[in-house]
Amino acid sequence: MCSIADLPTDLATSILVHLSIQEVLPLRRLSRAFNALITSSHFATVHLIHLDIPSTGADTHHAGIDSIFLLVPESYADAFVRYKYSSRKSLLWGGLSLRGSIPKAIGNMTMLTYLMRVERSLACQPIAGSLPGEIGMLTKLKWLYLFNTNLSGPIPPEICFLVELESLRLDHSGVSGPIPDNIGNLKNLKVLKLNGNALSGPLPGSITELVHLETLLLDHNKLSGDIPLGLGKANQLKALCLDHNQFTGSIPADFANLEKLNCLRLNDNRLSGTIPLEFNEFSPITEIVLNDNLLSGEIPIGLASGLQLTSL
């Protein structure tokens, strides 16, 4: 008896295009020939055109299509971008049933300004795999939110090409390795949240070029070395959390220049020396946490008696 896996390519194609994507993809296991057919760019294109999946406009979202985009082979992802996603300006992923990895083809969605994971539950970790370097081609991107995911591997250095980026959130995403050296290229950043990961190595000196930062959360990683001088230039900074790392050296005195800072957390590191006397002028801060370090000396009088301080 002849099985569908034995059919000629043209005949198999004419049959398979009538099936949904979810029905077709499992058939790759039937044979090597079927796998080659279904994962080919030609078949993916013919299939998508035949299914007549609605193209999504610049500001249109289709949850089913967006979910499938994370699950299909690269050939399908390429076809999606060429025929369905060419004008998309935003891509939102969310929902407890969402699974998959980010395809390299996302780099061709050059009109994207918002790429966001919108499910906020820590129990849900839908997006896995590594963050593709092709994401650096999305030069119009302003918000990149992939927090609370199950990514692996390093932050690709190509992310530093996203010079329009205003908010970067990879907190609790599973990324590891160093923070890219050229992170300072993202001069429009206002929010940088990389906390709750396995990042290691020194904090790049270029991070001091992010002078428009309002929130910098790098806590609960494995970062080490000295805290670079110059973070005090980010005079819009309101929250600075570097706690639960392996930082050494002294507390930079120029932190006292952060006139809008409300929260400073440096606890659970290996910082040494004294608390800078400049902290006497730390008037706006309401929370400063320095415990579990190797600090010595006295707490500056002005800091200890700060009228707005609620936690020390």
C-alpha positions in Angstrom: 0.0 0.0 0.0 1.3 3.4 -1.0 1.6 5.9 1.9 1.5 9.7 1.6 5.3 9.7 2.2 5.8 7.8 -1.0 4.0 10.3 -3.2 5.8 12.4 -5.8 6.8 15.9 -4.6 4.3 17.8 -6.8 1.4 15.5 -5.7 2.3 15.6 -2.1 2.5 19.4 -2.2 -0.9 19.7 -3.8 -2.3 17.7 -0.9 -0.4 19.2 2.0 -1.2 22.8 1.2 -4.8 22.1 2.1 -3.8 21.3 5.7 -3.2 23.8 8.5 0.4 24.6 9.5 -0.2 22.8 12.8 -1.2 19.7 10.8 1.6 19.8 8.3 4.6 20.3 10.6 4.3 16.9 12.4 4.4 15.1 9.1 8.1 16.0 8.8 8.8 12.8 10.8 7.3 10.5 8.1 10.5 10.5 6.0 13.6 12.5 5.1 12.1 13.4 1.8 9.0 14.7 3.5 11.1 16.7 6.0 13.0 18.2 3.1 9.8 19.1 1.3 8.0 20.7 4.2 11.0 22.7 5.4 11.8 24.0 2.0 11.3 27.7 1.3 9.3 26.9 -1.8 6.8 24.8 0.0 6.5 27.2 2.9 5.7 30.1 0.5 3.2 28.1 -1.5 1.5 26.8 1.7 1.1 30.3 3.3 -0.2 31.7 0.0 -2.7 28.9 -0.3 -3.9 29.1 3.2 -4.5 32.8 2.6 -3.6 33.7 6.2 -4.5 37.4 6.6 -1.6 39.7 6.4 -1.1 41.7 9.5 -0.9 45.5 9.1 1.5 47.8 10.8 -0.6 48.0 14.0 -2.6 44.8 13.7 -2.1 41.8 16.0 -3.2 38.2 15.3 -2.5 36.1 18.3 -2.6 32.8 16.4 -0.2 33.9 13.7 2.2 35.5 16.2 2.3 32.3 18.2 2.9 30.1 15.1 5.8 32.4 14.2 7.8 31.1 17.2 7.2 27.4 16.3 7.8 27.0 12.6 11.1 26.2 10.8 13.2 29.1 9.5 11.8 28.6 6.0 8.3 29.3 7.2 9.5 32.2 9.4 11.2 33.7 6.3 7.9 33.3 4.3 5.9 34.9 7.2 8.1 37.9 7.2 8.1 38.3 3.4 4.3 37.8 2.9 2.6 38.6 6.2 4.9 40.7 8.5 6.6 43.1 6.1 5.0 46.2 7.5 4.6 45.2 11.1 5.6 47.9 13.6 4.9 45.9 16.7 5.0 42.3 17.7 3.5 41.2 21.0 3.8 37.8 22.5 1.8 36.5 25.5 -0.3 33.8 26.9 0.3 30.7 28.9 0.2 28.4 25.9 2.9 30.2 23.9 6.1 28.2 23.3 9.0 28.4 20.8 12.1 30.3 20.0 12.8 33.5 18.2 13.6 32.8 14.5 16.5 34.5 12.8 14.0 35.8 10.2 12.9 38.4 12.7 15.9 40.5 11.6 14.0 41.2 8.3 11.1 42.9 10.2 12.9 46.2 9.8 9.8 48.3 10.5 9.4 47.0 14.1 9.4 49.6 16.8 8.0 47.4 19.6 9.0 43.8 20.3 7.4 42.8 23.5 6.5 39.8 25.7 3.4 40.9 27.5 2.7 38.0 29.9 3.8 39.1 33.3 3.5 35.8 35.2 6.8 34.5 36.5 5.4 31.0 36.3 5.1 31.2 32.5 8.4 31.0 30.6 7.3 30.6 27.0 10.1 31.8 24.8 13.3 29.7 24.8 16.5 29.4 22.9 19.1 32.0 22.2 18.5 35.6 21.3 19.5 35.7 17.6 22.1 38.3 16.5 19.8 39.2 13.7 17.8 41.2 16.2 20.5 43.9 15.7 19.0 44.6 12.3 15.8 46.1 13.9 17.3 49.6 13.9 13.9 51.3 14.4 13.2 49.4 17.6 12.3 51.5 20.7 11.1 48.9 23.2 12.6 45.4 23.5 10.8 43.4 26.3 11.7 39.8 26.6 11.5 39.5 30.4 10.3 36.4 32.3 11.3 34.1 29.5 13.5 31.0 29.2 16.3 32.3 26.9 19.8 30.9 27.1 23.2 32.0 26.0 24.7 35.5 25.9 23.2 38.8 25.0 24.3 39.2 21.3 26.7 42.1 20.8 24.5 43.1 17.8 21.9 44.4 20.2 24.2 47.5 20.5 23.2 48.5 17.0 19.7 49.4 18.2 20.5 53.0 18.7 16.9 54.1 18.9 16.2 51.8 21.8 14.6 53.5 24.8 13.7 50.5 27.0 15.5 47.2 27.1 14.1 44.5 29.4 15.7 41.1 29.6 15.1 40.7 33.3 14.6 37.1 34.5 15.1 35.8 30.9 17.9 33.3 31.5 20.7 35.1 29.5 24.2 34.6 30.6 27.8 35.7 29.9 29.0 39.3 29.7 27.1 42.5 29.1 28.2 43.6 25.6 31.1 46.0 25.6 29.4 48.5 23.4 26.2 48.8 25.5 27.0 52.5 25.7 26.0 52.9 22.0 22.4 52.8 23.2 22.4 56.4 24.1 18.6 56.8 24.1 18.1 54.2 26.8 15.9 55.3 29.7 15.2 51.8 31.1 17.8 49.0 31.3 16.7 45.9 33.3 19.0 42.9 33.1 18.4 41.7 36.7 17.7 38.1 37.7 20.0 36.4 35.2 23.4 34.7 35.1 25.4 37.6 33.6 29.1 37.6 34.5 32.3 39.6 34.0 32.9 43.3 34.5 30.4 46.1 34.0 31.5 47.7 30.7 32.9 51.2 31.0 30.7 52.3 28.1 27.7 52.0 30.4 28.6 55.4 31.8 27.6 56.9 28.4 23.9 56.1 29.0 23.3 59.5 30.5 19.5 59.4 29.9 18.9 56.3 32.1 16.1 56.6 34.6 16.2 52.9 35.7 19.2 50.6 35.9 18.6 47.2 37.4 21.5 44.7 37.2 20.9 43.0 40.5 21.0 39.2 41.1 23.7 38.3 38.6 27.3 37.3 38.8 28.9 40.6 37.7 32.3 41.4 39.1 35.1 43.9 39.2 34.9 47.6 40.1 31.8 49.6 39.5 32.9 52.0 36.8 33.3 55.7 37.6 31.0 57.9 35.6 27.5 56.5 36.4 27.0 59.8 38.2 26.6 61.5 34.8 23.1 59.8 34.5 21.5 62.6 36.3 17.9 61.4 35.5 18.5 58.1 37.3 15.9 57.2 39.9 16.6 53.6 40.7 20.1 52.0 40.7 20.2 48.4 41.8 23.5 46.5 41.6 22.9 44.2 44.6 23.6 40.5 44.8 26.6 40.5 42.5 30.3 40.1 43.1 31.5 43.7 42.7 34.7 44.8 44.4 36.5 48.0 45.0 35.0 51.2 46.5 31.6 52.8 46.1 31.9 55.5 43.4 31.7 59.0 45.0 30.0 60.4 42.0 26.8 58.5 42.9 26.2 61.6 45.1 25.6 63.5 41.8 22.5 61.6 41.1 20.1 64.3 42.2 16.9 62.3 41.3 17.9 59.0 42.8 15.3 57.4 45.0 16.7 53.9 45.5 20.3 52.7 45.7 21.0 49.0 46.3 24.6 47.8 46.5 24.1 45.1 49.2 25.5 41.5 48.9 28.6 42.4 47.0 32.3 42.6 48.0 32.7 46.3 48.1 35.3 47.7 50.5 36.5 51.0 51.9 34.4 53.7 53.4 31.0 55.2 52.4 32.0 58.3 50.4 31.7 61.6 52.4 29.9 63.0 49.3 26.9 61.0 50.4 26.3 63.7 53.0 24.6 65.6 50.1 22.4 62.6 49.2 19.2 64.5 50.0 16.6 63.0 47.6 17.2 59.3 48.3 14.6 57.4 50.2 16.3 53.9 50.2 19.9 53.0 50.4 21.0 49.4 51.1 24.7 48.6 51.6 24.7 45.6 53.9 26.7 42.4 53.4 29.8 44.1 51.9 33.3 44.7 53.3 32.7 48.4 54.1 34.5 50.1 57.0 34.3 53.4 58.8 31.4 55.5 59.8 28.1 56.3 58.1 28.3 60.0 56.9 26.3 62.2 59.3 24.3 63.8 56.5 23.2 60.4 55.2 22.3 58.9 58.6 20.1 61.9 59.4 18.5 62.3 56.0 15.0 63.5 56.4 13.6 61.6 53.4 15.5 58.3 54.1 13.1 55.5 54.9 15.4 52.5 54.6 19.2 52.3 55.4 
